């Protein structure tokens, strides 16, 4: 089940309402500029325009609601004009409007089948509010807080991802005029700044930044495949590397639909590697106002990009992708985290940082370089400590997830007291094939959850098992069994077998072992891959 904290949400809403009343009572915001001044070049090939002059505010407003990136949003920059008829050979045809929460997107297609996406530079944060009274009362205030995002963050993130060896899109800043080829999309999309980037989908063998993948797929497709069969898997260390890059960039908004997956067939199996997209929240700056700082205390995911990454902020910074993280990183050890952090720290050199900042518009380059270069260098040094803390957050509640095929989960205890879990694919008439193996210790783990999903699974307990933390076995669909394997004591402590409601089987030998048996409180989420997918917010 997706991790939603209703109590925290209620506290957040109370804080926002109180903050709105206090802020609006304390000061009156000056009227923002009524329009965006546009200066066309004589040849109409470029335009000079500021992405967000409407975010200019007086000193009192900035004290309460933050200066954020208002100054950068107000600087006019020179931008090429996108002509749909000539942008690609044969032109670009608008296909579909979209967007999530705050941004507006427009999918485009060239005659050769390549697809592109226009993503609005300016956002509307009020769309994150539920429609109705809350949006009417607080919509203007939330709209103002759009300037907490960095308008050119995606520009900077792409070359840094290249240095980190993380797949990425290559956004270009463009201005879309009132083009007749927009057709029905003209009223909503004309006369605005956008990031134009290739859409990671389908055959991308010609795109090196997508790994020359023969097939790029959605998160929904990837999750279905890796949980339907054991010979499809995500390259977990590649995903870990991408997540460490997220934290380094301060990008807290990494929902499931903000990832695509490059697939690579390999001798009877398929490997998936991540392609992060939509870097709207990279370099997010929110806590520089009296009221916004108060709000950030109640909403820990609103991590502000500064020179230091407090270790106690890692939990909040990564919470948006927590379910996906637990699913895909559950097989990695603390040593894997350490190695990836050290490797990333060495790749993200000062030269790479400088090159990335040079990709920003010339009019803002000096200011952005002076601000971000020292911060990125300082945060880079913290990557090993951040990775260790990130591992601790995930290890405290660890998941190992099976597939809809038959697996055997073999659980034993080492002489040092650690719990060893081996997951093997069950193969009739042949030896079972090892899929993964990991050790769990009471120093790191307080709750271990093993999900069999579909298939005829076996949970083999090699007793005695006294791990000093809770272990939950979720059997799911299929004819599943718990077996005791012992040469001495059959003692088991801390283990709970969550059985499907229709499982009528009786195992009297298990009663004496200390294994607790309960009905699965949410069988709809654990029975098979279709149920497992309900844990995620899948929009793609």
N, C-alpha and C positions, 0 to 999 in steps of 0.2 A: 504494500500500500504506500502511495506517495506520502512523504513525510510532511504533513501539514500541522502546524501548531496553532490550534484555534484560540487558545488562551493568549498566545503571543499576538495573534492577529487582532484580537479584541483590544489588547493593550496598545497596539500600534494605532488603531483607529481612534482610540481615546486621545492618544498623544497628538495625532494630526489635527483632530478637532480642536483641542485646547490650544495647540500651537497656532492654528489659523486665527482663532479668536484673539489670542494675545498679540500676534503679529499685526493683524489688521487694525487692532485697537491702538497699538503702539505707534504705528507709522502709516502714512499714506503713500503708496507707490506713485512716483511721477508717471505721467502718461508716456508710454513707449512710443517710438517713432511710428507714424501711421502707415508707412509703406517702405518698401525696400528700393533704394535708389539703384538704378541699373544704368551702366555706361557701356554702350556698344562701341567696339572698335570700328574704324572706318570700313574694313572689309567684312564686318559682321561675323568673323571667324572666332572671335573671343569676346568676352564680356567681363566687366568689372563689377562685382557685387559682393556685399557682405552676407554671410550665411544667416545671421540672426541679430540685426540691430535692435529688434524689438525687446531684447533681453537687457538693454541698458537701463540701469536703475540708479537712484540716488544713494548717498552714503548711509542713510538710516535704514533703508530697505536692505542694502547689502549687509549691514551689521546683523540684522535679524535673520535674513534669508540667504546670506552667503554671496560672496563675489563670484564664486565658481569660475567659469571660463567666459564671463560676460565680455571682457575686453577682447578676447580672441574672436568671439562670435560677431563682434561689431566691426572687425577690420575688413575692408573690401579687398577681395583677391581677384586676380585675373584667371579666368577659367575658359577652356575651349567650349564652343557651342556644339551640341550634339544635333546633327541633322540625320534624321532617321533614314532618309533616302540614300545617304552616302556614307554612313558610319561603317558599314561593312559592304563588300561587293554584293550588289543586288539589294542592299538596304536591310533595315530591321523592321519587323512587323510586330506590333504589340499583341500579346496573346491573353494575358491574365493579370488582373490586379490582385494584390495581396498585401501582406504585412502582418506583423504580430505585435500586439499590445500598443506600441508607440509609433513604429515606422510604417511608411507606405512603400510598397514595392510594385514593380511592373515588370513582368516577364516579357522578353523579346526573343524573336527567332530570326536567324539569317536564312537565306535560301539553301545553304549547304547543310542545314539542320542544327548548326550550333546555336545554343541558347545563351542569353545574357539576362542579367537582372539589373534594373535601376532601383537603388535603395535611397530613400530620401535622406539628405544630410540633416535637415531640421526634423525634429520629432514632435510628438504631442503626448507628453507624459500623462495628461489627464485621461487618456484612453485606458490607463491602468486602473482607473477608478470604476466601480460599478455604475452603470447607467442609472440616472434618476437624481434624487436630491443631492447625494454626495457629489456627483459630478457637476451639478449646477452651482453648488455652493463653493466647491474647492477646485473646480476645473481650471479657472484662471491661475490660481496659485500653483497647481501642479504643472500647468503649461509653462509657467515661468521657470520651474525647476529643471526643464529640459537642458538649460545651460550648465548643469552639473556634468553633462557629458562633453567630451572633447570632440569638436566637429571633424577633426582630422585624425582621430585615433586609429581608424582602420588603415589609413595611409601609412602610419608608423608601424602598425602591427605586422603588415605583410612582409616587409624585408626582414624584420626580426624573426618571424616564423621561418623564413628561408634560412637564416643563420642557425636557428635551432633545429633544423631538419624536421620541421613540421609542415605538412601539406597546407596549402593556403590558396585563396583567390588573389587576384591582382587588381584591386579597385583603382579606377580613374575618376578624378573629379571632373564633372561635366555640368553644363547648364542646358536644360531642356526648354526650348522656346515654345511658343504657341504653334506647334507643328500640326498641320492638317492630317498627317498620317497617324496621329494619335487617335483619331476617330472618336469613339465613345468615351475614351479615357481623357480626352482633352480638358474638360472642366476641372478635374481633380489633379491632373499631373503636369499641366503646362506651366511654364515660367517659374522654375524652381531648380535648385542645386541638387544633384544626385551623385552617388557613387555608382559607376557603371563597372560591372565585373562579370566574368564568365560564370555561368551557372554550373556547379558541379553535379552532373547527372549523366547517366548513360555512358557511352563509349568515350573515354578521355585519353586514348592512347597517344594523342598528339600533344598532350598538356603535361609538361614536366612537373609543374607545381601540384598536379593531382596524381603524381606517381606513374604517369602513363598507364593508368588503370584501364582495363578493357570494359569495366562496368562499375560506375559509381552509383550507390544506392542510398536510400533513406535510412534513418535510424530504425523505423518500423521494420523495414525489410531485413536489416542486419540482425536485429534482435530475434526476429522469427527464425532466421536461418541458423544462428548459433545455438538456439535452444531447441531446434528440431533434430539436430544431428551433431554428434561429437566431432565430426571431421570438418566442421566450420567453426572458426574461432577468430576472435579479435586479438591482434598483436598488442597485448596489454601494456608492454613497456612503451610502445608508440603513443598509446592513449595517455599513459602517465606523463610522458614528456609534454604532450599538448596541455595537460591540466597544470603542470608546473609553470608552463609558459603563461597560461591564464592568470595564475596567481601573481606572477612577476609583473604582468601588465595591469593588474588590478581589475581584471574582467570578471565580475561576479555573476553575470547573467549568462549562464551556459546551459540553457534548457535543452531537452532532448532534440527538439527540432532545429537547434542551432549547430547541428553536426550532420555531415554527410560521411559516407564510408567508401573508400576506394577498395575494391575487391581484387584479389589476385589468386587465380586458380593455380594450385601446386600439387601435382601428382595425386589426384584423388581427393584433395581437400581444398578448402577456400580459406584464405586469410584476409581479414579486413583491417585497414588502417584508417585513422580518423582524418577528416578534413574539417577543421573548425570554420565556421562562417558567422557573419553578422557580429562585428566587433563594436557594437554601439556603446557598450559600457566600459571599454578599455580606458584607463586613465580617469575613471570616475572621481569627481571631487565634490563632496557633499557636506562635509563637517566643518566648513569654514564660516558658518553663520551661527548665531546664538541658538536659534530655534532648530535649525537643521542638525546641529550637533546633538541636541537633545533627542531628536527623532532617531538619529543614527544609533544611539544607545539602546533603543528599543527594537531596531531593525538591524541586527548585526551584519546582514548580507550587504548593507550599503557601506562597503569598505571604501574609504577615500584613498586615492593614490597619493602617497607621500614618500619620503625617503626611507622610512622604516615600515616593516610589515610586522606588527605585534603578533607574537605567537598566539595570543588569545583571540586573534581575529581570524585565524585560519578556518575555524569551524564555520563561522558566518560567511566568510568569503567563498567557501566551497559548497554551501548548502543547496544551491539551486540545482546542482547536478548530483546530489548525494545518492539517489537511487541508482542512477547509471554508474556512478563511481563504485558503489558497493558491488554491483553486478560484474563489472569488467575488471576491477582491480583486486578482487578478493583472492586471487591466486598468487599475488606478488608478496615478496618478503620485505622486511625492513632494509635488507641489503640491496634489493632491486631499487628501492626508493633512493637510497644513498647514492648508488651508482648513477642513476639518471640525473639527480641533482648536480653531482660533480661534473658530469659530462656537459650538462646545459650551462653551467657556470663558465666552463672553459670556452664554449662556442660563442657565447654572447659577449664578445669582446668590445672594447671601447670603439674600435673601428666599425664594428657592425652597428653599434648604437648611433654613431655619427652618420653613417650612410643612411640609416633608416630615417633619421630626423631631416636629412637633406631632401627627402621625398615630399616634404610638406610644402605648401604654397610659399613662394618667395617672400611675400609680404609678412608672413608670420613665422618664418623659419628661425630667425634670430631669437625671438622671444621663446619659441617652443624648445629650441636647443638649450638655451640658458636655463630653462626650467627643468626639462626632463632628463638631460644627459647626466647630471650628477645624481638625480634620484634613481635612474635606472642602474647606474653603477653601484650605488649603495644597496639597492634591493637585490642585485645579483649576488653580492657577498652573503646574503641571508638565505639563499636557496637551499643549502644543505639543512639548515635548522628548520626551514619551512617544510621541506620534504619529510623530515622526521616527525614533525608535529602532524602533518597531513596523514602520515602512516598511522600514527597513534589514534587519530580521530576515526579512521576507517577500521582499524584493528579492534577497537573497543567493542564494536558490533560487527563481526565479520560474517560474510555470506559466502557460501559455495553453492553454485546453482548448476543442476544437472540439465538434461535434455529430455525430449519426449521419447528417446530410445532407452534401452535398459542399461543401467549403470550399477556398479557395486561401490559403496562407500565403506572403506575399511578404516576403522578408528582404533588406534592403540595408544598406549602411553609409554614414553621413554623412561629410562631410569632416572633422568633428571626431573621428571614430572611434567614435561611438555606433552601436549596432545598431538599425535601425528594423524593426519587425515590423507588417505589416498583415494582417488576417484579413478575407477577403471571402467572401460566400456566392456559390457558382457558380450561374449562372442561364443555362440554354440559350436561345439566340437573343436574349439580352439582356445588357447590361453587368453584370458582377459587382457586387454590392452590398457596400460597406464595412461591416463589423461593428465593428471596433475597430482602433486603432493605438496603438503605444506605443514609446518609445525606451528602450534599455537601455545602461548604461555600465559600464565595468570598475570604476569607483569604487564602484558599488553591487552589481553582480551578479557572481557567480562561476559560476553554473550556471543556464542557461535551458532549460526543457523545453517543447516544443510537442507537444500530443497531438491527433491528427486524429480519433480514435475511428472511427465507422463512416462510410460514404459514400466516394465516389471523390474523394479529396483530392489536392491538388497542393501540394508544397513548392517554391516558386520561389526559387532562390538567385541574386540579382543580384550577381555577383562583380565585383571581389575582396571577400572577406569574411575579415577578420582581427581578430576582436573582443577577443582577449585574455581570453576566458572560454569555458567549454564550452557548446555548444549541442547539445541532443539532440532528434531528430525521431522521434516514435513514430507510425507510420502507421495501425495498427489494421486493422479490416475494410475491405473495399472494394478497388477497383482504384486503388491509390495510386501516385504518381510523384514523383520529385525531378527538377526541371528546372533547368538552368543558363541564366541569361540574362546575357550579357556582351558588351561592345563591346571589351574589352581583355583583361586577365588573367583566367583562370579559377581563380585561386588561392583555395583555401578552407582554413582552419585552425580546428581546435577543434570541428568539426561531426561528429556521429555520427548515422547513420540506423539506428534500431532497427526492423528489419523483422519482420513477422509470420513465424512459422516456415514457413508454406506458400507464402511469396512466392518463387517460383523465377525471377523475372525477372532478367535480366542487363543491367547498364548500364555497358558498358566505358568510355564517355566520362566517367563519374563517377570511375573509378579514378584517372585522371590529375589530378583536381581537388584531391585531398587529403581528400575526404570519406571518413570511416571508415564501413564498413557492418558491423553486427553483428545477431545474432538478438536479438529482444526477450526479456530474461530473465524477464519476467512478462507474457506476452501476455494472460493471463486478466484482467488489470486494465486493459488499454488497448484492447481490440478494439472495444468499443461501449459504449453507455450501461449495459447490464446489467453488463458487467465493471467499468466505472468505479465503479458504486455499491458494489462490494465493498471499496472503499477506506475506507468510512465505517462507523461503528458505528450502524446504523439499527435502532432498536427500536420506533419509532412506526408 
